Amino acid sequence: MRVLLFALLLSIVSLSFATPDNVVLVVGDGMGFNHLFLSELLYGENPATRLFRVSLGLNSPVDALITDSAAAATALFSGVRTVNNAAGLDPSGNPVQSVATVLKERGWKVAMITNARYYDGTPAAFYAHAFRTDDLQITEDLVNSDIDLFVAGGLEKLGLNPFTGKPKKNGTLERLAASGYTVYGLQFEKLFEPIGEKKGSMAFLSMGDNSFENALLPNEMSLPEIVRKSLELIAGPKLFLVVEAARIDDASHINDDAVVKAELLAFQKTVRLLLDSFDNSKTLFLILADHETGGLSIIMGDERAIDLEIAWCSGDHTASYIPILSYGEGSESFSDFLHLSDVNRILLEILGGEVR
């Protein structure tokens, strides 16, 4: 009888500390709590985010109260609070190790999908070690990275002729192929096969940032479409996937009601797609913001999203709590009051690694 009880206790403990097969992290850039609530109203019945447990988050860098995206992403991806404008650097300008590097060393596949240009603050902190204005170093770090899948914009910096649609000879796109990547351009058109041993795939789907969701160009895809197509290029188990809904931030900087609504609706559709694409019982899902932008408030309307009226108090980032949402295997570990750097620490504890 004692043996049976001991075995039962062991099984309970092992279930409690089971490592998820996959981790899916969605970053809503500039998405405060009011943005999140607005996205749920716009989506309508059964928004995916209502499945998640909700925690309060902090994001301040070491040199200010209000963060930028690079410092926030460095805290998230590397567990190090740093100064504004630093992507993958500590306050003294020294490189810090990204969760992507840690997990690659532990046999995980790592992927990032964003509708921003590749050298924007959030994606740069995932793979680069540079100040966010140093586009050349960020590009060099991308070429030398070992990410399994990377999807972003920014073809204008990579040597694609905007008139012919052809890559420049011996340009950065060709260098990415030489480093082992299958390289895709607009609408996932294959530009280069990998040279030598294949490391993964990279796709650059717009000349700069992807256009706003309500103003997409004929050759651009919506964020849910980008994610759906990207998932054809990689699969779990042991997949760490980051998806950034980047343009919520830009829409909020310009205080455009229609644009921010379109971006938030695309965010909700993307979350639903991701939940439908992974085994919920074996996947840890995280949704969080890096900061709030615009001081958005909903000042009129009803729960059916009729006659919604929005007000703004700023055209920049604000100091406020940020949402940290968790769901699935390991989500109970994110129930505390957390700084973004704590999210990194908890995540690596769940996955059995640590940042050195």
Secondary structure, DSSP 4 states (H G I P E B T S, - for coil): -HHHHHHHHHHHHHHHTPPPSEEEEEEETT--HHHHHHHHHHH-SS-GGGGSEEEEEE---SS-SS--HHHHHHHHHHS----TTEESB-TTS-B---HHHHHHHTT-EEEEEEEEETTSHHHHHHH--EETT-HHHHHHHHHT---SEEEEE-GGGTTB-TTT-PBPTTSHHHHHHHTTEEEE-GGG-EEEPPSSS--EEEEE-SSSSPPPGGG--TT---HHHHHHHHTTS---SSEEEEEEETHHHHHHHTT-HHHHHHHHHHHHHHHHHHHHHS-TTSEEEEEEES-EES--EEEE--TT-TT-EEE-S-SSEE---EEEEEEETTGGGG-S-EEHHHHHHHHHHHHT----
